Amino acid sequence: MKKTFAFLLSLGLAVSMLAGCGSKTTQTEAPASTEAAQTEAPADSASDDTYKIGVIQYVQHDALDASNEGFFAALDDLGISYEADQQNAAGEASSCQTIAETLVNNGNDLIFAIATPAAQSVAGVTTEIPIVLTAVTDPAESGLVESNDAPGGNVTGTSDLTPVTEQIDLLKELIPEAKTVGILYCSAESNSVLQAEMAKEACEEAGLASEDYTVSSSNEIQTVVESMIGKVDAIYAPTDNMIAAGMATVAMVANENKIPVICGEEGMVKEGGFATYGINYYELGYKAGEMAAQILTEGADPAEMPIGYLAAEECSLMINGDTAETLGIDVSSYGDAVISGEAE
């Protein structure tokens, strides 16, 4: 019996040791295809909590990239610790939907949506997780909030509504001989349709004729711009994601044929457009970051946070000097507003 008892005791100890070895925690890395990026704020953060923030960006171009950068700069400046899962849909609606569902399923504390299609995708998946959007022209018109003054749900953020009337006035000032304006935008983007309507009204008030030139895919951009040759004296391109991403192509054709392009935002000018009087997308993203901080650390309710806008004085004039030279337009009197950039 003593031998039997000793044997059983030894067996029990062995089983306990094996069980202990089997209790180690394993960590699985996310697949490379998710392009997840983990970022943390400085160690002296204002809160001991680390927040999970999912990011869905519709497409990569200068304006949206600047909004993304500004958002996290605000969180860093406020000393907030976070882990950011950066996802880019590359302009594909189906990718937006997949990313949105993944970010919701991952249990993020907040989702940052950049551009209208991205915001619409994620807002359609969750009514619980706070969503802060940016680079959306009219969230109410896009069906994202009940009203821009009182969102009423889990969505709030900042609008990139640009001073369209002032941009058309700029067109008339820089190109006084212009009579017909081609309005170039993607017909599938609701924010662009809205701006196109505003531009047509502004053109009519300025005594200019206007005509729509729309694309439904990036492959159509060059053909559509080429179809304007000999028909328009200038092109107006609002803050359209597809056109912004393909601005190098627009500029190549337009500048070669001496057609000035007045743009909705600065990044498009840097890519070869002629000029803009527009908002700063970094500041727009920064303002959205400040709103996100209030939600995460102060318990602010998105339903009661009005959509934010940049003030008129935060808009600025930018002229591409190289493009102006290619077009044969003298902009020497505009001083510091003139930058160097790709003219073709």
C-alpha positions in Angstrom: 0.0 0.0 0.0 2.9 2.4 0.8 4.4 1.7 -2.6 1.0 2.3 -4.3 0.5 5.5 -2.4 3.9 6.8 -3.3 3.3 5.9 -7.0 0.0 7.8 -7.0 1.5 10.8 -5.3 4.3 10.9 -7.9 1.8 10.6 -10.7 -0.3 13.5 -9.3 2.8 15.8 -9.1 3.7 15.0 -12.7 0.2 15.8 -13.9 0.3 19.1 -11.9 3.6 20.1 -13.5 2.3 19.3 -17.0 -0.8 21.4 -16.4 1.3 24.3 -15.2 3.4 24.1 -18.3 0.2 24.2 -20.5 -1.1 27.4 -18.9 1.3 29.8 -20.7 -0.4 32.6 -22.6 0.3 32.8 -26.4 0.2 35.9 -28.5 -0.8 35.7 -32.2 0.4 38.4 -34.5 -2.2 39.9 -36.9 -1.7 38.8 -40.5 0.4 41.1 -42.6 -2.6 41.7 -45.0 -4.4 43.7 -42.3 -1.8 46.4 -42.4 -2.5 47.0 -38.7 -0.3 49.7 -37.1 0.2 49.9 -33.3 1.0 53.3 -32.0 1.2 54.6 -28.4 1.3 58.1 -27.0 4.2 59.2 -24.8 4.7 57.6 -21.4 3.6 60.7 -19.5 0.0 60.4 -20.8 -2.8 62.1 -19.0 -4.6 58.7 -18.4 -3.4 55.3 -17.4 -5.9 53.8 -19.9 -4.8 52.7 -23.3 -7.6 53.1 -25.9 -8.1 50.9 -28.9 -8.8 53.1 -32.0 -9.7 51.6 -35.3 -9.0 53.8 -38.4 -10.8 53.4 -41.7 -9.4 55.7 -44.5 -11.2 55.6 -47.8 -8.2 56.2 -50.1 -4.6 57.5 -49.9 -4.0 61.1 -51.0 -2.5 64.2 -49.4 -5.6 65.6 -47.9 -6.8 62.5 -46.2 -3.3 61.6 -45.1 -3.0 65.0 -43.5 -6.3 64.5 -41.6 -5.1 61.2 -40.3 -1.8 62.8 -39.1 -3.6 65.7 -37.5 -6.0 63.4 -35.6 -3.3 61.5 -33.8 -1.2 64.6 -33.3 -4.1 66.0 -31.2 -4.2 62.8 -29.1 -0.4 62.9 -28.6 -0.6 66.6 -27.6 -3.3 65.7 -25.0 -1.2 62.9 -23.6 -3.6 60.1 -24.5 -2.3 56.5 -24.7 -3.7 54.5 -27.6 -3.3 51.6 -30.0 -4.2 52.5 -33.5 -5.3 49.9 -36.2 -4.8 51.8 -39.4 -6.8 50.4 -42.4 -7.0 51.9 -45.9 -9.7 50.8 -48.4 -7.7 52.0 -51.5 -10.9 53.5 -52.9 -12.8 50.3 -53.0 -16.4 50.2 -51.5 -16.2 46.5 -50.9 -13.0 46.9 -48.9 -14.7 49.7 -46.9 -17.4 47.3 -45.9 -15.0 44.5 -44.9 -12.7 46.8 -42.9 -15.7 48.3 -41.1 -17.0 45.0 -40.0 -13.5 43.9 -38.9 -13.0 47.1 -36.8 -16.3 46.7 -35.1 -15.7 43.0 -34.3 -12.3 43.8 -32.9 -14.0 45.7 -30.0 -12.4 49.1 -30.6 -13.2 51.9 -28.1 -13.6 54.4 -30.9 -13.5 54.3 -34.7 -12.0 57.2 -36.8 -13.5 57.3 -40.3 -11.8 59.4 -43.0 -14.0 60.5 -46.0 -17.7 59.9 -46.7 -17.7 56.3 -48.1 -15.6 55.1 -45.1 -17.9 56.8 -42.6 -21.0 55.4 -44.3 -19.6 51.9 -44.2 -18.8 51.8 -40.5 -21.9 53.7 -39.4 -23.9 51.0 -41.1 -22.3 48.3 -39.0 -22.5 49.8 -35.5 -24.7 52.1 -33.5 -22.8 51.4 -30.2 -19.1 52.2 -30.8 -18.4 56.0 -31.0 -17.5 57.1 -34.5 -15.5 60.3 -35.2 -15.4 61.2 -38.9 -13.6 63.8 -40.9 -13.3 64.9 -44.5 -17.1 64.5 -45.0 -18.6 67.6 -46.6 -22.2 67.3 -45.2 -22.7 64.4 -42.7 -26.5 65.1 -42.5 -26.9 65.1 -46.3 -24.9 61.8 -46.4 -27.2 60.2 -43.9 -24.6 59.9 -41.2 -26.3 62.1 -38.6 -29.8 63.4 -37.9 -28.5 67.0 -38.2 -25.1 68.6 -38.3 -26.0 70.7 -35.2 -27.4 67.7 -33.2 -26.1 64.4 -34.6 -28.4 62.3 -32.3 -26.5 59.0 -32.6 -23.0 57.5 -32.2 -21.4 59.6 -35.0 -19.8 63.1 -34.9 -16.7 64.7 -36.3 -15.5 67.5 -38.6 -16.7 68.6 -42.1 -14.5 69.6 -44.9 -17.0 71.9 -46.5 -14.9 74.2 -48.6 -15.6 77.9 -49.5 -16.9 77.0 -53.0 -18.2 80.5 -53.8 -14.8 82.0 -52.9 -13.0 79.4 -55.0 -15.1 80.3 -58.1 -14.4 84.0 -57.3 -10.7 83.1 -57.3 -11.1 81.4 -60.7 -12.6 84.5 -62.1 -9.9 86.7 -60.6 -7.0 84.5 -61.8 -8.5 83.7 -65.2 -10.6 86.8 -66.1 -11.0 85.7 -69.7 -12.7 82.4 -68.7 -16.3 82.0 -69.9 -17.0 78.2 -69.5 -16.0 76.1 -66.5 -15.8 72.3 -66.5 -16.8 70.9 -63.2 -14.9 67.6 -62.7 -15.9 65.1 -60.0 -16.9 61.5 -59.3 -20.7 61.0 -59.6 -20.6 58.2 -57.0 -19.4 60.5 -54.2 -22.3 62.3 -52.5 -20.0 64.9 -51.1 -18.8 65.7 -54.6 -22.3 65.9 -56.0 -23.2 68.5 -53.3 -20.1 70.6 -54.1 -20.8 70.4 -57.8 -24.2 71.8 -57.3 -22.8 74.6 -55.2 -20.2 75.3 -57.9 -22.8 75.6 -60.6 -24.8 78.1 -58.6 -21.6 80.1 -57.9 -20.7 80.1 -61.6 -24.1 81.3 -62.5 -23.8 84.2 -60.0 -20.4 85.0 -61.4 -21.7 85.1 -64.9 -19.9 81.9 -66.0 -21.3 79.0 -67.9 -20.6 75.6 -66.5 -20.8 72.0 -67.5 -20.5 68.7 -65.6 -17.7 66.2 -66.4 -18.1 63.1 -64.3 -16.1 59.9 -63.7 -17.2 56.7 -62.1 -13.7 55.1 -61.8 -10.1 56.3 -61.8 -9.6 54.7 -65.2 -11.9 57.3 -66.8 -10.0 60.4 -65.5 -7.7 60.9 -68.4 -10.3 60.3 -71.1 -12.8 62.7 -69.4 -10.2 65.5 -69.0 -9.2 65.1 -72.6 -12.8 65.5 -73.6 -12.7 69.0 -72.1 -10.1 70.3 -74.5 -11.4 73.1 -76.7 -14.7 73.1 -74.7 -13.8 74.8 -71.4 -11.6 77.7 -70.4 -11.0 76.3 -66.8 -11.7 73.3 -64.7 -13.1 73.3 -61.2 -12.3 70.2 -59.1 -13.9 70.1 -55.6 -12.6 68.0 -52.7 -13.4 64.8 -54.5 -11.4 61.7 -53.3 -11.1 60.0 -56.7 -10.0 63.2 -58.5 -7.6 64.1 -55.7 -6.0 60.6 -55.9 -5.7 61.0 -59.7 -4.7 64.7 -59.7 -1.4 64.0 -61.3 -3.3 62.7 -64.4 -5.7 65.6 -64.4 -2.8 68.1 -64.2 -0.8 66.3 -66.9 -3.6 66.7 -69.5 -4.9 70.1 -68.3 -1.5 71.8 -68.1 -0.3 70.5 -71.4 -3.4 72.0 -73.0 -3.3 75.3 -71.1 -6.4 74.6 -69.1 -6.1 76.0 -65.5 -7.5 73.8 -62.7 -8.9 75.5 -59.6 -8.9 72.9 -56.8 -10.9 72.2 -53.7 -7.8 71.7 -51.5 -4.1 72.3 -51.1 -2.9 68.7 -51.8 -4.4 68.9 -55.3 -2.5 72.1 -56.0 0.8 70.5 -54.9 0.1 67.7 -57.4 0.0 70.1 -60.3 -3.3 72.0 -60.0 -3.2 75.7 -60.5 -4.7 77.3 -57.3 -7.1 77.0 -54.4 -8.5 78.9 -51.6 -9.2 76.1 -49.2 -9.0 74.5 -45.8 -6.1 72.8 -44.0 -6.8 69.1 -43.7 -4.2 68.6 -40.9 -6.1 71.2 -38.8 -9.4 69.5 -39.7 -8.1 66.1 -38.5 -6.6 67.8 -35.4 -10.1 69.2 -34.5 -11.5 65.7 -34.9 -8.8 64.3 -32.6 -9.8 66.8 -29.9 -13.4 65.6 -30.2 -12.3 62.0 -29.9 -10.3 62.8 -26.8 -13.5 64.3 -25.2 -15.4 61.1 -25.9 -12.7 58.8 -24.6 -11.6 60.6 -21.5 -14.5 62.8 -20.5 -17.5 60.7 -21.5 -18.7 63.2 -24.0 -21.7 61.9 -26.0 -21.4 62.0 -29.8 -25.1 62.6 -30.1 -24.7 66.0 -28.5 -21.5 67.1 -30.2 -22.2 69.3 -33.2 -20.3 68.7 -36.4 -17.1 70.9 -36.4 -16.0 73.2 -39.2 -12.9 75.3 -39.8 -13.5 79.0 -39.7 -13.2 81.1 -42.8 -10.0 82.7 -41.5 -8.4 79.2 -41.3 -8.7 78.9 -45.1 -5.7 80.0 -47.2 -4.7 80.8 -50.8 -2.2 78.6 -52.5 -1.0 78.9 -56.1 1.3 76.5 -57.9 4.0 78.7 -59.4 5.4 76.0 -61.7 1.9 75.4 -63.1 1.3 79.1 -63.5 4.5 79.3 -65.6 3.4 76.4 -67.7 0.0 78.1 -68.3 1.6 81.5 -69.0 -0.2 83.2 -66.1 1.6 85.9 -64.1 1.1 85.3 -60.4 4.1 87.4 -59.1 1.8 89.7 -57.2 0.6 87.0 -54.9 3.8 86.7 -52.9 4.0 83.9 -50.3 0.8 82.2 -51.6 2.9 81.0 -54.6 4.5 77.6 -54.0 6.7 75.4 -56.1 5.2 72.1 -57.3 4.8 69.7 -60.2 3.5 71.5 -63.3 3.0 68.4 -65.4 
